């Protein structure tokens, strides 16, 4: 989960005006790529910070075996990834994204029960 958090947050562009851009700013666009508003609402209900919401996104999507679908909906939206990520970002590299998605598709038969709590908001979580 920590590596996924780092991957989603690496090589981001600054798109927010009065604060730094987080991976949550990118992930929040999931509702524009596929029906996911209830999923995003569930995340917002548990944690408050952008970092905590990224952590919750990872855990909830792994728990419900939907991480590859959510990530592919976001990653294949070229306009979205180019807005949030620099050219060198992993999420802008089609081949690397394909490999990453294949790895997570292989995990679909396994059941995750990762906890999603308010502790995800803590700066010292890791």
N, C-alpha and C positions, 0 to 999 in steps of 0.2 A: 504494500500500500504506500509506503514511503517513497519507493522508486517511482510509482505511478504519479504520485503527487509532484515529485520533482520533474518528471517528464512533462506533465501538463503545464507546469509553471516555468519551464526553461525557454529561453529565447523569445520571450514575449515582447511585443511592442508596447509603448506607452500610449494608451488610447483614452484613459480617464483624465479629466481636466484637473481636479483638485486632490487626487490621491494616486497611488501607484496602481497599475493594472494587475489584477490577479487572474489566475486560471478560472476562478468563478465567473468573472466577467465573460469569458469565452463560453463556459459551460451553460450559463444562463440562456444562451441562444438555442438550446436544444429544442425548446418549444416552437421555434421557427423552422426547425428541420424535420420534426416529426411530432405526433401528439404526445406530449410529455408534461403538460402543465401540472397534473396531479403529482407526478414524481418530483418536480421542482418544488412544489408547495410543501410536500412532505419533508424535503431537505430544509427548507426555510423555517419550518416549524420546530426543528430540533436544535439547530445551531444558528448563531448570529453573524459570525465573522466570515469573510470571504475564504480564508484559509480553512476554517472549520467546515464550510460548505463543500469545498473541494474534497476534503477527507470524507465527508458524509456521502457525497456523490459516488466516490470510489467504492465505499463499503456497501451502500444500498444497491448499486448496480451489480456488484459482484454477488451479493446475497440473492438477488433475483435473476442471476445469470443473464443479464442484459448489457453488460459492459461493452461487448463488441458491437452490438447494434447501436448503442448510444454514441460510442466513439466514432463509428463509421459514418453515422448521420452528420456528425460535426466535422470530421476530418475531410470528408469528400465534398464539403461545401467550400469550394476554392475561395470564394469571395470572403467568407467568414475567416478562414485560416489566414488569408493574406492580410486581413484587417488586424488580427490579434498576434500573429507570429512573424518573426523575421524570416528571411529567405532560407537561412541555414537551420531552422527549427526542424526537429524530427517530424512534427505533424504536417510539415509542408513537403515532405519527401514521400511520394506515393509508394515507392518500393518498401521503405521502412515501415510505413503505416500498414501496408498489406501484411508484412511479416508479423508485426505486433498483433494485428487483428486475428491472424491465424493461430497465434499462441493462445489468445483468449478464447477462441472458438473451441480449441482443444480442452479447455478447462470447463466447458459447459456441463459435462456430466457430473462434475463435483459440486457438492452443496457447501456453500459458505454460510457461516453464521457469525459474521463479524459484528461486533457491537457498534451501535451508532448512538452516542451520548453527547451531552453538552461538553464533556471533556475534550472533544475534538477541537473546540475553540481555543484551548490553551496554547500559548506560544511555545511552551516547553514540552509539548506533547511527545515529541520524539526524544 
